[in-house]
Amino acid sequence: MNSPRNRSADLPAIRAAKIAIGLSLWCAAAPGAAAEPGTTYCNPIIAKTETLADPAVVFHEGVYYLYATGEVDGDNGYRVYTSSDMVHWRRGPVVFRPGQPHVWAPDVWRDPDTGRFYLYYTADQTIGVADAAGPLGPFVVRRKLFDQAIDAHLFRDDDNRKYLYFVRLPGFRITVQPMASPTETAGRPQLVLQPESDWETRNGHVTEGPWMIKHAGRYYLLYSGSGANTPDYAVGYAVADSPLGPFTRAEHNPILHRGEGVFGPGHGCAIRDRAGAWWFVYHQKDTDRRAWDRFLCIDPLRFDAQGRLYGQATRNTEQAAPDCGSETLPESSGG
C-alpha cells in the first residue's frame, strides 16, 4: 500500500488515467464526437444503430456525400449522407431504388466535363450504371454492364482515360474494364487479382472492394480480403505502373486488420482532405462473430518516403480529424 505522501504524488497520473477513461467512454457513446469541432473525432462516425457498409464518398461544392450498403429496407437501395468535415454526418434521402434485391457497394463519380453524377451499383450480383443531375439524385438506370459481378469502382486517370474496376463471381476475381465513356465499355476486361495470399484466404477465399488512387505516378489498388462477415476481413493494396497492371502486392499487407477491439475492417474508399492528406472511409464489424454487424469509420492513410502505404483501423480512440476547413477543395470522388 502507498503512503499518503506517495498517493499525493500519484494524483496527476490518476487524474490523467481518469481523463483517458472518460474520453474513451465518451467516444463510445458519441459517434463522430469531437472534443473541439474540427480537431478530433472517434470511430464510429455514424451511429451503430444504422447498419452500413461498403461506403463511397464524393466531394462537391463544399459538401461530402456518402453512399453505402444498407438502411433502405435492408439492402434494397442507397441513401445519401452529407457532411462538411467527414466526421459528422446527416442522414439524407434515398437516392436509388432499382427494384431488385441485394443492392450493394455503390460508387459515385462526377464527370468534370458534363457535371453529371454517375452511380455504379450492384443489384442482385449484377453491375449497372445510373446517373443524375446532382449528388442527391434521384439516380436513373442507364444500362446493365456485367452479370455475376459486384463492387464496381470508376477511376479517371490524368489523361482522362477511364477504368472500371469490379469483382467477377464466382472466385472473387478483381477485374479492370477500360471505358470509352462513363456508360460504355472499350475492349475486353482483364484479370487484376484473385485470392492467393494467406490473409486473403484466411477465412474465405476473397479479394473484393477495389479502390484506385494515384501517388507519385504509380497506381495503388486498395482492396479487401477474407470473408466480409468475419473478423479476419482486412485491407491491403497492390501497386502498378499502369492502371491495367500488372499489379504487385505490398509485402506488408494487410494494412488495416483486426486488433484490440477492432474486427473485420474493410471495403472502403480513399479521399483527400483540404491539406491533401489521404483518408480511408470504410466499415468494421461490431463483434468477432460471423455476422453482418457493420458500422462506418474513417482513419488516415499515409505514404512513407519509399512510397509504401500504411494505415491503422481504430475504434473509440480520440484522434486528429481530417482538415476540412472553409477553403475550397478540388472536386473529388477519391479515384
VMD Tcl script that draws the C-alpha trace (Angstrom):
set ca {
  {0.00 0.00 0.00}
  {1.23 3.53 -0.81}
  {1.72 6.07 1.93}
  {-0.44 9.27 1.87}
  {2.57 11.16 0.51}
  {3.01 8.67 -2.32}
  {-0.68 8.78 -3.09}
  {-0.44 12.58 -3.42}
  {2.50 12.24 -5.76}
  {0.44 9.83 -7.88}
  {-2.56 12.18 -8.21}
  {-1.53 13.65 -11.60}
  {-1.22 10.17 -13.07}
  {-4.55 9.14 -11.53}
  {-6.25 12.22 -12.96}
  {-4.74 11.54 -16.40}
  {-5.96 7.94 -16.30}
  {-9.47 9.08 -15.34}
  {-9.48 11.58 -18.19}
  {-8.35 8.92 -20.66}
  {-11.05 6.51 -19.47}
  {-13.65 9.26 -19.64}
  {-12.65 10.16 -23.19}
  {-12.86 6.54 -24.24}
  {-16.36 6.16 -22.77}
  {-17.43 9.47 -24.31}
  {-16.14 8.40 -27.73}
  {-18.01 5.11 -27.47}
  {-21.24 6.94 -26.65}
  {-20.96 9.64 -29.32}
  {-20.26 8.54 -32.91}
  {-18.09 11.09 -34.69}
  {-17.73 13.00 -31.45}
  {-15.29 15.92 -31.41}
  {-13.72 17.41 -28.27}
  {-13.25 20.61 -30.24}
  {-15.19 20.85 -33.52}
  {-13.00 20.05 -36.49}
  {-9.98 18.95 -34.45}
  {-10.64 15.45 -33.07}
  {-13.03 12.56 -33.60}
  {-13.72 8.95 -32.63}
  {-14.96 5.98 -34.67}
  {-17.67 5.09 -35.49}
  {-18.63 8.18 -37.49}
  {-22.29 7.18 -37.89}
  {-24.26 5.62 -35.03}
  {-24.15 1.82 -34.96}
  {-27.95 1.80 -34.96}
  {-27.56 2.33 -38.71}
  {-26.17 -0.86 -40.26}
  {-23.98 0.46 -43.07}
  {-21.07 -0.93 -45.08}
  {-19.04 -0.51 -48.30}
  {-19.03 3.33 -48.29}
  {-18.10 5.65 -51.15}
  {-17.62 9.40 -50.68}
  {-17.65 12.21 -53.22}
  {-16.87 15.89 -52.56}
  {-18.89 18.56 -54.37}
  {-19.27 22.31 -53.77}
  {-18.14 22.21 -50.15}
  {-20.09 19.12 -49.11}
  {-19.09 15.46 -48.74}
  {-21.70 12.96 -49.93}
  {-21.56 9.39 -48.62}
  {-23.35 6.38 -50.12}
  {-23.26 2.88 -48.63}
  {-24.83 -0.56 -48.47}
  {-27.82 -0.70 -46.11}
  {-30.59 1.33 -44.47}
  {-33.06 1.15 -47.38}
  {-35.49 -1.62 -46.39}
  {-32.41 -3.67 -45.58}
  {-30.24 -3.61 -48.71}
  {-32.76 -2.62 -51.40}
  {-31.28 0.75 -52.38}
  {-28.91 3.56 -51.43}
  {-29.38 6.50 -49.10}
  {-27.12 9.58 -49.07}
  {-25.45 11.09 -46.00}
  {-23.89 14.57 -46.04}
  {-21.07 16.22 -44.08}
  {-18.84 19.26 -44.08}
  {-15.98 17.57 -42.22}
  {-16.14 13.78 -42.95}
  {-16.77 13.19 -39.23}
  {-20.31 14.44 -38.52}
  {-22.86 13.01 -40.98}
  {-26.51 13.88 -41.58}
  {-28.92 11.24 -42.85}
  {-30.40 12.21 -46.21}
  {-32.92 10.84 -48.69}
  {-33.00 7.58 -50.59}
  {-31.34 8.32 -53.94}
  {-31.61 4.96 -55.71}
  {-34.01 2.02 -55.55}
  {-33.71 -0.21 -58.64}
  {-36.48 -2.66 -57.79}
  {-34.01 -5.53 -57.36}
  {-32.77 -7.01 -54.07}
  {-29.26 -7.01 -52.62}
  {-28.18 -3.53 -53.65}
  {-24.56 -3.26 -52.51}
  {-21.31 -1.35 -52.70}
  {-22.07 1.92 -54.54}
  {-19.57 4.18 -56.25}
  {-20.48 7.71 -57.33}
  {-18.34 9.67 -59.78}
  {-18.85 13.20 -61.12}
  {-17.90 13.75 -64.75}
  {-15.94 17.06 -64.80}
  {-16.78 17.53 -68.50}
  {-20.58 17.35 -68.21}
  {-21.18 17.84 -64.48}
  {-23.39 14.72 -64.32}
  {-23.10 12.21 -61.50}
  {-22.75 8.52 -62.31}
  {-23.66 5.74 -59.88}
  {-22.03 2.35 -60.38}
  {-24.23 -0.07 -58.49}
  {-24.51 -3.75 -57.68}
  {-28.02 -5.23 -57.63}
  {-28.54 -8.97 -57.20}
  {-24.95 -9.65 -58.34}
  {-25.33 -7.54 -61.48}
  {-23.36 -4.33 -62.08}
  {-25.04 -1.40 -63.79}
  {-24.70 2.36 -64.16}
  {-27.23 5.06 -63.32}
  {-26.95 8.83 -63.48}
  {-28.39 12.03 -62.04}
  {-28.01 15.78 -62.40}
  {-26.77 16.14 -58.81}
  {-25.42 14.13 -55.85}
  {-28.84 13.94 -54.19}
  {-30.27 12.07 -57.17}
  {-32.59 10.50 -57.92}
  {-30.33 8.23 -59.96}
  {-31.90 6.65 -63.05}
  {-30.63 3.38 -64.50}
  {-28.88 3.80 -67.86}
  {-27.65 0.30 -68.60}
  {-26.51 -3.02 -67.24}
  {-22.77 -3.63 -67.55}
  {-21.90 -7.08 -66.12}
  {-23.68 -10.16 -64.80}
  {-22.23 -12.27 -61.97}
  {-20.25 -9.29 -60.70}
  {-20.11 -6.94 -57.69}
  {-18.23 -3.92 -56.28}
  {-17.70 -1.54 -59.21}
  {-15.39 1.49 -58.92}
  {-14.61 4.03 -61.65}
  {-11.14 5.59 -61.84}
  {-10.33 8.51 -64.15}
  {-6.63 8.98 -64.89}
  {-4.84 12.26 -65.51}
  {-5.11 11.71 -69.29}
  {-8.92 11.44 -68.96}
  {-8.92 7.71 -69.66}
  {-11.39 5.82 -67.51}
  {-11.22 2.36 -65.96}
  {-13.90 0.40 -64.18}
  {-12.63 -1.98 -61.51}
  {-15.02 -4.67 -60.31}
  {-15.20 -8.22 -58.93}
  {-16.20 -11.22 -61.03}
  {-18.07 -14.15 -59.48}
  {-17.50 -16.94 -58.74}
  {-13.96 -16.71 -57.46}
  {-13.90 -13.07 -56.26}
  {-11.54 -12.02 -59.09}
  {-10.77 -8.30 -59.25}
  {-11.03 -7.22 -62.89}
  {-10.46 -3.98 -64.83}
  {-12.53 -2.78 -67.77}
  {-11.34 0.18 -69.89}
  {-14.24 2.57 -70.52}
  {-14.97 4.61 -73.67}
  {-17.33 6.82 -71.63}
  {-18.94 6.67 -68.18}
  {-21.54 4.24 -69.58}
  {-19.76 2.47 -72.48}
  {-17.03 -0.17 -72.33}
  {-13.96 -0.26 -74.60}
  {-12.23 -3.56 -75.33}
  {-12.16 -6.59 -73.10}
  {-11.92 -6.76 -69.30}
  {-8.80 -8.32 -67.81}
  {-7.96 -10.02 -64.54}
  {-6.07 -7.95 -61.95}
  {-6.02 -10.01 -58.73}
  {-7.59 -13.13 -57.29}
  {-7.42 -14.69 -53.80}
  {-3.93 -16.10 -53.24}
  {-2.23 -14.58 -50.19}
  {-2.67 -16.02 -46.70}
  {-4.64 -13.03 -45.41}
  {-6.95 -13.13 -48.47}
  {-7.81 -16.79 -47.83}
  {-7.72 -16.97 -44.03}
  {-11.49 -17.01 -43.58}
  {-12.94 -17.47 -47.06}
  {-11.18 -17.01 -50.42}
  {-11.98 -13.38 -51.25}
  {-10.49 -10.32 -52.99}
  {-13.09 -7.56 -53.38}
  {-13.93 -3.89 -52.84}
  {-11.33 -2.40 -55.27}
  {-10.49 1.31 -54.99}
  {-7.76 3.05 -57.00}
  {-5.62 6.03 -56.03}
  {-2.61 7.51 -57.83}
  {0.50 8.63 -55.98}
  {3.82 9.82 -57.40}
  {2.92 8.48 -60.83}
  {2.08 4.96 -59.60}
  {-1.25 3.21 -59.22}
  {-2.31 1.88 -55.82}
  {-5.20 -0.56 -55.86}
  {-6.70 -0.92 -52.39}
  {-8.87 -3.99 -51.85}
  {-10.25 -6.25 -49.13}
  {-9.63 -9.94 -48.45}
  {-11.18 -12.84 -46.49}
  {-14.90 -13.09 -45.78}
  {-16.67 -9.79 -45.17}
  {-18.80 -11.30 -42.39}
  {-15.73 -12.49 -40.45}
  {-13.36 -10.68 -38.07}
  {-10.45 -11.53 -40.40}
  {-11.70 -9.27 -43.19}
  {-8.89 -6.80 -43.89}
  {-7.49 -4.24 -46.36}
  {-4.35 -4.49 -48.45}
  {-3.08 -2.95 -51.66}
  {-1.14 -3.73 -54.82}
  {0.93 -1.34 -56.97}
  {1.45 -0.99 -60.73}
  {2.95 1.42 -63.27}
  {-0.25 1.26 -65.34}
  {-3.96 1.19 -64.43}
  {-4.12 -2.15 -66.26}
  {-1.28 -3.71 -64.28}
  {0.49 -5.95 -63.71}
  {-0.02 -5.31 -60.00}
  {2.37 -6.34 -57.24}
  {1.01 -6.92 -53.74}
  {2.59 -4.95 -50.89}
  {4.84 -7.09 -48.72}
  {3.39 -5.63 -45.53}
  {-0.26 -6.43 -46.37}
  {-2.78 -6.19 -44.87}
  {-2.53 -2.54 -43.84}
  {-5.87 -2.46 -41.96}
  {-6.73 -5.58 -39.99}
  {-8.29 -6.87 -36.79}
  {-6.79 -5.75 -33.50}
  {-7.73 -4.94 -29.93}
  {-11.48 -4.25 -30.13}
  {-11.34 -3.98 -33.94}
  {-12.97 -6.67 -36.08}
  {-13.16 -7.08 -39.84}
  {-12.13 -3.63 -41.10}
  {-12.60 -3.41 -44.85}
  {-14.26 -2.31 -48.08}
  {-13.91 1.44 -48.27}
  {-12.89 4.43 -50.33}
  {-9.93 6.79 -50.20}
  {-10.39 10.56 -50.31}
  {-8.17 13.55 -49.54}
  {-8.86 16.41 -47.13}
  {-8.11 20.12 -47.65}
  {-4.46 19.63 -46.67}
  {-4.07 16.86 -49.26}
  {-3.88 14.05 -46.69}
  {-5.46 10.72 -47.63}
  {-8.26 9.22 -45.55}
  {-9.94 5.83 -45.76}
  {-13.70 5.63 -45.14}
  {-14.65 2.01 -44.52}
  {-16.62 -0.35 -42.30}
  {-15.83 -2.50 -39.28}
  {-17.73 -5.34 -37.64}
  {-19.15 -4.84 -34.16}
  {-18.02 -8.22 -32.79}
  {-15.78 -11.16 -33.65}
  {-18.77 -13.35 -34.53}
  {-19.53 -14.37 -38.12}
  {-22.29 -11.83 -38.84}
  {-23.13 -8.71 -40.89}
  {-23.00 -6.35 -37.88}
  {-21.20 -3.43 -39.56}
  {-20.69 0.30 -38.99}
  {-18.74 3.10 -40.69}
  {-15.34 4.52 -39.75}
  {-12.64 6.83 -41.06}
  {-8.88 6.61 -40.49}
  {-5.83 8.23 -42.10}
  {-3.63 6.68 -44.77}
  {0.00 7.73 -45.19}
  {2.85 7.12 -47.62}
  {6.45 6.77 -46.47}
  {9.46 8.07 -48.39}
  {9.68 4.80 -50.35}
  {6.06 5.02 -51.48}
  {4.74 2.34 -49.12}
  {1.19 2.91 -47.94}
  {0.17 2.48 -44.29}
  {-2.99 2.72 -42.22}
  {-4.46 1.60 -38.90}
  {-8.05 0.77 -38.03}
  {-9.26 2.45 -34.83}
  {-12.36 2.29 -32.66}
  {-13.37 4.52 -29.72}
  {-9.99 6.26 -29.91}
  {-9.79 10.06 -29.98}
  {-7.53 11.32 -32.76}
  {-6.95 14.24 -35.09}
  {-9.77 14.83 -37.54}
  {-9.47 15.48 -41.28}
  {-8.54 19.03 -42.26}
  {-11.80 20.15 -43.83}
  {-11.61 23.92 -43.33}
  {-13.59 26.51 -45.21}
  {-11.19 26.84 -48.12}
  {-12.34 25.45 -51.45}
  {-11.39 21.83 -52.11}
  {-10.95 20.35 -55.58}
  {-13.84 18.25 -56.89}
  {-13.11 14.66 -55.95}
  {-14.59 11.18 -55.89}
  {-11.44 9.80 -54.33}
  {-10.47 7.99 -57.50}
}
mol new
graphics top color blue
foreach p $ca { graphics top sphere $p radius 0.5 }
foreach p [lrange $ca 0 end-1] q [lrange $ca 1 end] { graphics top cylinder $p $q radius 0.2 }
display resetview
